Amino acid sequence: MADSPGLGKQALNKAAEIGLSSQLDEVENLDVNIKTDPLKLVQGEVEAVTIEGEGLVMQKDLRMEELEMQMTSVAINPLSVAFGKIELTKPTEAKAQVVLTEADINRAFNSEYVRSQLQSQKIHINEQLMTIDPQHIDFRLPGDGKVALNASIKLVETGENQQVAFSAVPRISANGKTVALENVEYGESQEISPELTKALIDETSEILNLSNFDLEGMSLQVNQLKVEVGKLTLQAEAYVEKIPSA
């Protein structure tokens, strides 16, 4: 019997890992660690819940290199524990960190979802409405707090290929939910269409939109964005109403 509380905690950890994994398209590694003692657990008190993940693929083919989330002073329904679930009796707040690599964001840009988003738009180019077909989008994190994009775009109506290149500085919006690109600088190629550039800038913001990383019952609000060579780190507050479990 002495081992049963530990076994109960392990079962809860596993249930939460399975629950979170079920919301993801791919998972390389995911660990949930519930810190509490058996007496507090039966009273519905949990000291901390830590979630650590690597290689997590969300909807829209967006991959996170790393996810870390730390919740403290979590109140749960003690009866739910008997059924291997973590049922919160009140929402809790958490600190979260998400790391995206250059390769992760490139993967999203060249996904079917983003291609279809761009193809569905009619854009003015040389005063004509055109359908665009992205051939290849190269997203880079060159450092200096900037992001850079180099896109090869085919104009469906004429069959010609156009290159669009720009760099910009990502900034978090006041509500902490979206990332806007500021200080846009164009590459050597002449800007062929402000609308086309805007479509690509909007798509970059959409990919970095934090609601993409929300899991069921959890929403994130970014308070810091760190742009380094090859990776983006988002520091966030998470509002947690529910911890998914199996």
N, C-alpha and C positions, 0 to 999 in steps of 0.2 A: 504493500500500500504506500510505502514511503515514496516510491517513484511516481505514483500516479499524478501528483500535481505537475511534475515536470513533463510527463507524457501528455497531460492535458494542454500545457502550453505549447508543446511541439505540434499537437494536433491543430491548435488555433493558428500557429505560424503557417502550417501546411495549407490549411483551408484558405487563409488569406492569400497565400502565394498562388494557389489554383484559381481563386476568384479574380485576382488581378490579371493573371496570365490569360484568362478567358476573354478579356477585353482587348488583348493585343494580338496583332497578326503574327508576330514572331517574338521570341524571347530567347536570348542567349543565356542570361543568368538573372535570377530574381530571388532575393532573400527578404523575408519578413521576420523581424525579431521583436517579440513582445516581452517587455521587461516588467515583471511584477512578482509579488510573492503570493502563494496560494491563499493566504488569509484575505489579502486585499482583493484577489480575483473573485472570491465568493461574495464580496461586498460590492463588486462592480467597479473596482478601482484598478486602473492600469497606470504604472509609472511612465512608461514610454513605449511607443511603437516606432520602429525604424524600418523603412523600406529602402532597399538598395537594389538597383537593377543595372544591367549592362546589355547593350544591343537590343533595346526594346523598339519594335516597329509598331507605330500607331496607324490609325486610319490614314488614307491619302499617301501611303508609302513613306511616311515621315519617320525616320529612325532617330532614336536618342542613343548616343554613345553611353551616357551615364544618367541615372536618376537617383537622387538621394532625397529622402523625406524623413523628417524627424517630428514626431508628435509627442507632447508631454501632457501629463494630467488628463488622461482619457477616461471618460466615464462610460461604462458599458453595462448592458443588461446581464446580470449574473446568470439568469436562466438560459440565455442564448449560448453560454459557454458549454453547457451540457450537450448542446446540439452541434458543437464544433463551429460556432459562428461568433463573430465579434459584432454585436449590435450596439451601436452608440446610443446612449440615452439623451445625449445633447451634442450639437456640433462641436468640433474642436478645431483649433488652428495648428498649423504646422509650418515648419521652415522647409523649403525645397530648393534643390539645385539641379538644373538640367544642363548637360553638356552636349552640344551638337558639333560634329566635325564638318569640315569642308565636304568630305565625301558623302556624309548624311544629307546635306542640303542639295548637293548635286543630284543625288539619287531621287529626291523629291521633285526637283525641277524637271528631270527627264522621265518622270513617271507618266503613266497614261492619264492619270487624273489631271495633272497640270497641263499636259498637251491638249486635252479636250477642253479645258477651261480657256486656253488661249485660242484654240481653233474656233470656238463658238462666238468669238468677237469679230465684228466688222470694224475695220480701222481705216481712217483716212490716211492715205499715202499719196503724195503728189496730187492732192485734191480729188483722189478717187477712192471709193470704198473698196477695201481689199479684205480677203480672208487670208489669215496667216497660218503657216504650218511650221512650227519650230522644228528645225533639223537637229540642232544640238545646242544645249545651253551649258556654258562653262561658268560655274559660280566659284569665286575664290575669296579667301580671307587672307589678304596680303599683309595684314598688320596695320599699324597707325590708326586703329579704331575704325577701319573702313571695310566695306564689302565691295567686291568688284564682279561685274557680269559681262560676259562676252557671248553673244547669241548669234547663231546662224539661222536666219528666218527665210523661209520660202514664201513668196507671194503666189498664192494658188492661181489667181486669174492670169498672171503673166508668166509664171514659171521661173521668174528670176529669184536669185538668192541675195539677201541683204545681210550685212553684218551690223550688229548694234552692240556698242561697248560703252560702259559707264562705270564709275565708282561712286560710292555714297557712304554717308555716315548713318548707321542705324541708331534710332533714339526710341525710348519707351514712351508711349503716350501717357497722358496724365492719369488715365484710369488703370494703367498697368496691364491692359489686356492686349494691346496691339503694338507693333513695332513699325515706325514710320522711317522712311529714308530721307535724309536731309543732305544739303551741300552736294547735290548731284554734279559730277564732272564727267564730261563726255570724252570718249577715247579719240583716237586719231581719226576714226571714220566720222564723217559729217553726220549729224543727226538727221536721219531721213524722214522721221515723222515723230513729232512730240507725242502723238497718241500711242504710237507703238512703244516708245520708251516708257510712257506712263503705264501702259498695260504690263510691261515687264517689272516696273517698279512696284506696281500694285500686287503683282503675283509674288514678288519677293516678300512684301509685307504680309501677304496672306499665308505664305509658308511659315513665316516666323510668328504668326498670330498665336498667342498663348493658348487660346481655347482649343487649338489642335492637340494640346497635351493634357487636356482635362480628361480624367477617367470618371466613370459613373460615381456620383456622390462626392467628387472632389473638384474644386476649381482653383486655378492658380492666378495670382496677381504678381507681376514682376516688379521688383523695386530696384534691380541692378542688372545691367547688361555689360558683360566684359567681352570685348572683341580682341582676340589674339591671333597670331599667325596660325592658320589651320583649324581654329576652333572658336566656338561661341559658348560662353557660359552665362546662363540666366539664373539669377538669385531671385527667389520668389517666396511669397507667403501663400500658403494653401489653406483654403477653407474646406473642411472635411465634414460632410454630413453622414457619410457611410463608408465603411471599409468593405469592399467587395469580398465575399468569401464563397467557398464552393457550395 
